[in-house]
Amino acid sequence: LHLEVADAHDPYFLFSLDVGEGDFHELRREHALLVDFAAFPAHFVDLLRRCEIEDAPAPAGESSFCCCLERPWRDAAKFAVVEANRFKQVEHLGLRVEAGDDAAIKLYLAGRLAQALLEGSRARGAHGDASGRLEEATARNDELEAAGRALEERLRRHEADHGASRAEAEAAARERLAKEVGALQAQHAD
């Protein structure tokens, strides 16, 4: 297990710890841990995640978790995971972390720089993909709008043609009706 405690606002603040299998046995005895070396990292990460979740106040009667960094020594500190309830605080794990020297800080910063460059590269790739999809969607939208305008124009012409032929049909029907009425009146008048 490799642990780094750093501050995003202070690039020179670095404490770290490596826990190997030999170190773990001492840690297990010291803290009365119930997990073996293989399961320890997953359980430790689970505790850290509970600390992240616990940023909000815990509901009444429930425990909350937090991480603490105590600096009782010049070149080292104690990183502790603490569970607190209304009765007391219980330290689940306290690890002595060493302050980073120049070489460790340079290595840490180089790693963070590499990570930032990789994330930037991925973001540029994602941006390029999104831009391509946006261009395709814009072109498709333009096609659909043009097709919609063409359909609207066809509908207007159809309505105009239909309206004109309807008016002609009505006029012809009125004219026939007038002739028939005239013929009927002429027959009646005789």
Secondary structure as UniProt FT lines:
FT   STRAND          2..7
FT   TURN            8..9
FT   STRAND          10..18
FT   HELIX           21..31
FT   TURN            37..39
FT   HELIX           40..53
FT   TURN            54..55
FT   TURN            60..61
FT   STRAND          64..70
FT   STRAND          76..84
FT   STRAND          89..99
FT   HELIX           102..189
//
